[in-house]
Amino acid sequence: MRVGTVVSLLACLGLSSAQVITRDVTVIGGGSAGTYAAVNLRERNRTVAVIEKSGRLGGHTDTYFDAATGTHVDFGVLFYENLTVVHDYFDHFGIPLTTVPPGGGEAQRIDLRYGTPVDASQGNVTDALSRYAAQLLQYPYLAVGFDLPDPVPEDLTLPFGEFVQKHDLGAVVDVIFSYGQGVGDLLQLPTIYVMKYISLEVLDAIQNGFLQTTNHNNGALYVGATEQLAADIFFNSTVVSMDRDSDPEWVHIEITTPDGRQKIRTKQVISAIPPTLDNLDGYDLDEVEQGLFGLFSSSSYYTALARVDGLPAEVTAINRANDTEYNLPPLPGVYVVTPTAVPGLYGILYGSEDFISEHNVKDAMSQAVQHLNGSNPEYMAYEAHAPFELRVSPDDIANGFYQELNALQGRRRTYYTGAAFDAHDSSRIWRFTETLLQRMQGKQ
Ligand SMILES: Cc1cc2nc3c(=O)[nH]c(=O)nc-3n(C[C@H](O)[C@H](O)[C@H](O)COP(=O)(O)OP(=O)(O)OC[C@H]3O[C@@H](n4cnc5c(N)ncnc54)[C@H](O)[C@@H]3O)c2cc1C
């Protein structure tokens, strides 16, 4: 039998005759955290492989290119905070950043179930924000990761709605909801997750302005990373098996790629995917890992770009309700309908606790837009971001979940990063990952 025939036969069987490749670090997941890790490991002269399930890097970063106007429009990740790690990372790719002046454009509060106006939120927001900031200052260990003390302060495990009442924070709920989208039922969420999401850095950015890429093209970061990492990225690939124990020197990973199976021999693993049991299929999870990762539940967050006729060009429609606590909109539901830099093109954000199909989300988005001005949106782009905001129960938090999760770092030559280990905030995910890389360096 000719060599070519053997190769095709193996490929048909999902096998490959390719050599085992050897890397210092294998990064699983090429989203915000994984891409940062891979790029910066390279900077530290370490060899890497990136295993990415989809056909591109960037995860929750979605950038649409409007060919007619030559304009980029971000409709996933939009903003960053003013952290050194953010400036360094964008400088590395030569991508300019601009500060968005605080305050933003005009916004209308509308109940998108009916198209009716909703009153302005009540109370002194500035005072309530100060009280919220004072609360954040009590928990400095929330700044990077979930480095919680034992016992965990009870306030951190309270449903956020109860925490708000206890500390008279009603006037700040609307702001927190606006900047803390995607988490599902905000008032039921354990307070720790709200504090991780709406951090002191976010409060600073609300006051002094967020950063955004000058060209509204966050995707450029990932185009740059794709060029730099080049053949070290395995796109459309997932782990089929992993052996972290048999060999004292190496972790052995087998992945499935569009070109067949590939074996990787690696010193260390960085897992940068949302750590649900479904996602970790193929990992050689032991009982401890299974027990911890099996506790996560999550919400879902969806984003679309649509052409809509007749909406005001500068006005953001914020979904609120007159018949709910703090006027928050019932979920599943639309968060906002926002104009973009392209006339007639609007971003629509939607959230739910449980996953909803694209068809049903678009239906619900369309109904909301019809209640705004009677027109039918034409969808140009759509992304479902699920699972989003991985969380565990108040009891699990109190019983030491995060202390046990942190103890996994470095265990079985595996390190973990991403939103579940810090917050749904790229700036802070990069800072967390940077800390992790420094820690790994000592363990090569
Ligand atoms: C609509 C929207 C708007 C947002 N806006 C902002 C914003 O303005 N600013 C901000 O800081 N944050 C924003 N976020 C939060 C954002 O989620 C985080 O900043 C960040 O993207 C999370 O990074 P991550 O690396 O943990 O996950 P992701 O970026 O989701 O990356 C995970 C990657 O792993 C891949 N993957 C998943 N499973 C597997 C598997 N089994 N094998 C291999 N690969 C796998 C995925 O395809 C993905 O590429 C927004 C999120 C959404 C959804």
The ligand as an SDF file (V2000), in Angstrom:
LIG
                    3D

 53 58  0  0  0  0  0  0  0  0999 V2000
  -22.2630   40.7800   24.2430 C   0  0  0  0  0  0  0  0  0  0  0  0
  -21.1090   40.8880   25.1880 C   0  0  0  0  0  0  0  0  0  0  0  0
  -20.5410   42.1220   25.4460 C   0  0  0  0  0  0  0  0  0  0  0  0
  -19.4550   42.2260   26.3090 C   0  0  0  0  0  0  0  0  0  0  0  0
  -18.8920   43.4430   26.4980 N   0  0  0  0  0  0  0  0  0  0  0  0
  -17.7670   43.5360   27.2260 C   0  0  0  0  0  0  0  0  0  0  0  0
  -17.0720   44.7690   27.3000 C   0  0  0  0  0  0  0  0  0  0  0  0
  -17.4830   45.7700   26.7190 O   0  0  0  0  0  0  0  0  0  0  0  0
  -15.9370   44.8040   28.0250 N   0  0  0  0  0  0  0  0  0  0  0  0
  -15.4490   43.6970   28.6630 C   0  0  0  0  0  0  0  0  0  0  0  0
  -14.3950   43.7820   29.2870 O   0  0  0  0  0  0  0  0  0  0  0  0
  -16.0990   42.5230   28.6260 N   0  0  0  0  0  0  0  0  0  0  0  0
  -17.2350   42.4190   27.9150 C   0  0  0  0  0  0  0  0  0  0  0  0
  -17.8800   41.2260   27.8380 N   0  0  0  0  0  0  0  0  0  0  0  0
  -17.4210   40.1570   28.7100 C   0  0  0  0  0  0  0  0  0  0  0  0
  -16.5260   39.1420   28.0320 C   0  0  0  0  0  0  0  0  0  0  0  0
  -17.2310   37.9610   28.1490 O   0  0  0  0  0  0  0  0  0  0  0  0
  -15.2220   38.8970   28.7100 C   0  0  0  0  0  0  0  0  0  0  0  0
  -14.5220   40.0840   28.6500 O   0  0  0  0  0  0  0  0  0  0  0  0
  -14.3440   37.8320   28.0330 C   0  0  0  0  0  0  0  0  0  0  0  0
  -14.6260   37.6910   26.6720 O   0  0  0  0  0  0  0  0  0  0  0  0
  -14.4120   36.4590   28.6540 C   0  0  0  0  0  0  0  0  0  0  0  0
  -13.1870   35.8380   28.2770 O   0  0  0  0  0  0  0  0  0  0  0  0
  -12.9120   34.3020   28.3600 P   0  0  0  0  0  0  0  0  0  0  0  0
  -11.5900   34.0710   27.7390 O   0  0  0  0  0  0  0  0  0  0  0  0
  -13.1700   33.8070   29.7240 O   0  0  0  0  0  0  0  0  0  0  0  0
  -14.0620   33.6600   27.4690 O   0  0  0  0  0  0  0  0  0  0  0  0
  -14.2890   33.7650   25.9260 P   0  0  0  0  0  0  0  0  0  0  0  0
  -13.8300   35.0700   25.4180 O   0  0  0  0  0  0  0  0  0  0  0  0
  -15.6810   33.3310   25.6880 O   0  0  0  0  0  0  0  0  0  0  0  0
  -13.3080   32.6490   25.3340 O   0  0  0  0  0  0  0  0  0  0  0  0
  -13.5040   31.2750   25.4530 C   0  0  0  0  0  0  0  0  0  0  0  0
  -12.9720   30.6460   24.1650 C   0  0  0  0  0  0  0  0  0  0  0  0
  -12.9020   29.2390   24.3290 O   0  0  0  0  0  0  0  0  0  0  0  0
  -13.4620   28.6110   23.1950 C   0  0  0  0  0  0  0  0  0  0  0  0
  -13.9680   27.3150   23.6530 N   0  0  0  0  0  0  0  0  0  0  0  0
  -15.0730   27.0540   24.3810 C   0  0  0  0  0  0  0  0  0  0  0  0
  -15.1470   25.7420   24.6480 N   0  0  0  0  0  0  0  0  0  0  0  0
  -14.0610   25.1680   24.0890 C   0  0  0  0  0  0  0  0  0  0  0  0
  -13.5640   23.8360   24.0300 C   0  0  0  0  0  0  0  0  0  0  0  0
  -14.2190   22.8250   24.6100 N   0  0  0  0  0  0  0  0  0  0  0  0
  -12.3960   23.6110   23.3860 N   0  0  0  0  0  0  0  0  0  0  0  0
  -11.7190   24.6240   22.7830 C   0  0  0  0  0  0  0  0  0  0  0  0
  -12.1560   25.8990   22.8010 N   0  0  0  0  0  0  0  0  0  0  0  0
  -13.3030   26.1620   23.4490 C   0  0  0  0  0  0  0  0  0  0  0  0
  -14.5320   29.5600   22.6970 C   0  0  0  0  0  0  0  0  0  0  0  0
  -14.8230   29.3460   21.3330 O   0  0  0  0  0  0  0  0  0  0  0  0
  -13.8620   30.9110   22.9670 C   0  0  0  0  0  0  0  0  0  0  0  0
  -13.0800   31.3270   21.8850 O   0  0  0  0  0  0  0  0  0  0  0  0
  -18.9570   41.0830   26.9690 C   0  0  0  0  0  0  0  0  0  0  0  0
  -19.5360   39.8440   26.7150 C   0  0  0  0  0  0  0  0  0  0  0  0
  -20.5870   39.7350   25.8280 C   0  0  0  0  0  0  0  0  0  0  0  0
  -21.1780   38.3940   25.5580 C   0  0  0  0  0  0  0  0  0  0  0  0
  1  2  1  0
  2  3  1  0
  2 52  2  0
  3  4  2  0
  4  5  1  0
  4 50  1  0
  5  6  2  0
  6  7  1  0
  6 13  1  0
  7  8  2  0
  7  9  1  0
  9 10  1  0
 10 11  2  0
 10 12  1  0
 12 13  2  0
 13 14  1  0
 14 15  1  0
 14 50  1  0
 15 16  1  0
 16 17  1  0
 16 18  1  0
 18 19  1  0
 18 20  1  0
 20 21  1  0
 20 22  1  0
 22 23  1  0
 23 24  1  0
 24 25  2  0
 24 26  1  0
 24 27  1  0
 27 28  1  0
 28 29  2  0
 28 30  1  0
 28 31  1  0
 31 32  1  0
 32 33  1  0
 33 34  1  0
 33 48  1  0
 34 35  1  0
 35 36  1  0
 35 46  1  0
 36 37  1  0
 36 45  1  0
 37 38  2  0
 38 39  1  0
 39 40  1  0
 39 45  2  0
 40 41  1  0
 40 42  2  0
 42 43  1  0
 43 44  2  0
 44 45  1  0
 46 47  1  0
 46 48  1  0
 48 49  1  0
 50 51  2  0
 51 52  1  0
 52 53  1  0
M  END
$$$$
